[in-house]
Amino acid sequence: MVKIILWLLAIWVALSLVGAVVKGLFWLAIVGGVLFLGTAAYGAIKSSGRKGINGPR
């Protein structure tokens, strides 16, 4: 699950950079930024919820 989230974050960063570099595609940077923040928030919520379940070993 963590690997998928990291891959998605990398893709969103790439989309943001491509959108920022290519003139006339500023909307792509916005979409990439929104998707990056959404994925990061989802990953943070999922990872924080799993800490208490397993407990120390």
C-alpha positions in Angstrom: 0.0 0.0 0.0 2.8 2.4 0.9 4.6 1.7 -2.4 1.4 2.5 -4.4 1.0 5.8 -2.5 4.7 6.7 -3.1 4.3 5.9 -6.9 1.2 8.1 -7.0 2.9 10.9 -5.3 5.8 10.7 -7.8 3.4 10.7 -10.7 1.6 13.8 -9.3 4.8 15.6 -8.8 5.8 14.8 -12.4 2.5 16.0 -13.7 2.9 19.2 -11.7 6.3 19.9 -13.0 5.3 19.2 -16.6 2.3 21.4 -16.2 4.4 24.2 -14.8 7.1 23.9 -17.5 4.9 23.7 -20.5 3.4 27.1 -21.3 -0.3 27.1 -21.7 -0.8 24.0 -19.6 -1.0 25.7 -16.2 -4.1 23.7 -15.4 -2.1 20.5 -15.5 0.1 21.9 -12.6 -3.1 22.7 -10.7 -4.5 19.2 -11.2 -1.2 17.6 -10.3 -0.9 19.7 -7.1 -4.5 18.9 -6.1 -3.9 15.2 -6.7 -0.6 15.3 -4.8 -2.2 16.8 -1.8 -5.1 14.4 -1.9 -2.9 11.4 -2.2 -0.6 12.7 0.6 -3.6 13.2 2.9 -5.0 9.8 2.1 -1.6 8.2 2.9 -1.3 10.1 6.1 -4.7 9.1 7.2 -4.2 5.4 6.4 -0.7 5.3 8.0 -1.8 7.0 11.2 -4.8 4.6 11.6 -2.6 1.6 11.4 -0.1 2.6 14.2 -2.4 1.7 17.1 -3.7 -1.5 15.6 -0.6 -3.6 15.6 1.0 -2.2 18.7 4.6 -2.9 19.9 6.1 -6.4 19.5 
